[in-house]
Amino acid sequence: MDLLSKTVIIAVVLVVIIVGAYYAFQNVFSQGVVTEQRAVTLVTNYLQSHNPDAIINITNVTPSQFPGSWHIIASFINNPTTPCPTYLIYSFDYPKYGFVNRTDTIYTTNCTVYGLISGTNYTIGSYPVAIVRSYSVKDPAITSYVSIAGYNNVIVHAVYYYEFPFGGTNYTKIWLVNYSATTSNQSLYAGISQVSGSLLFTYNRTR
């Protein structure tokens, strides 16, 4: 084999090696680095796929303490329009720990508001907490409405009002919780104090 042929073969081999190394590097690099947007999308999709009816919001994303990963905080509200929604705050370090999450805060679960102690100030800052609080006080009007309509037939919403006049009183800083059901022609309303969690009033309205 002459010198020219050997040179051509060596050149071809070198090109193959360089191209192969380039694509290998690209493959490793693309798999090893996850962008912030990609991490958020994957975590959101994971939570949503396991809880299709949940309301999921990513509230904060920062570089993780683990290089190449993202620390993601997610607000998770499951069964949001039932009398007892679950409201949690999850955190992920992705991709370091994959989809293994930590529960940072439990606001409500199993019809219980966590952190609310009778006789102390407790600011209700979210509608799931207002809903659970209204149901957990076990007011006869509310429990009767849900019992007659059927728990699974009841749809619940809560709206915050800084001022709300009712029965000759101008209430301030309250959550107005609305219970409605397809099996009833009436809706039930409950006023919950934002600053104490106490039940202020209930009333019915024909739809």
HELIX and SHEET records of a PDB file:
HELIX    1   1 LEU A    3  GLY A   32  1                                  30    
HELIX    2   2 GLU A   36  HIS A   50  1                                  15    
HELIX    3   3 TYR A  127  SER A  136  1                                  10    
HELIX    4   4 PRO A  140  ALA A  149  1                                  10    
HELIX    5   5 TYR A  151  ASN A  153  5                                   3    
SHEET    1   A 5 ILE A  55  PRO A  63  0                                        
SHEET    2   A 5 TRP A  70  ASN A  78 -1                                        
SHEET    3   A 5 THR A  86  TYR A  94 -1                                        
SHEET    4   A 5 ARG A 102  THR A 109 -1                                        
SHEET    5   A 5 THR A 112  VAL A 113 -1                                        
SHEET    1   B 4 VAL A 154  PHE A 166  0                                        
SHEET    2   B 4 THR A 169  ALA A 181 -1                                        
SHEET    3   B 4 GLN A 186  SER A 193 -1                                        
SHEET    4   B 4 LEU A 199  THR A 206 -1                                        
END                                                                             
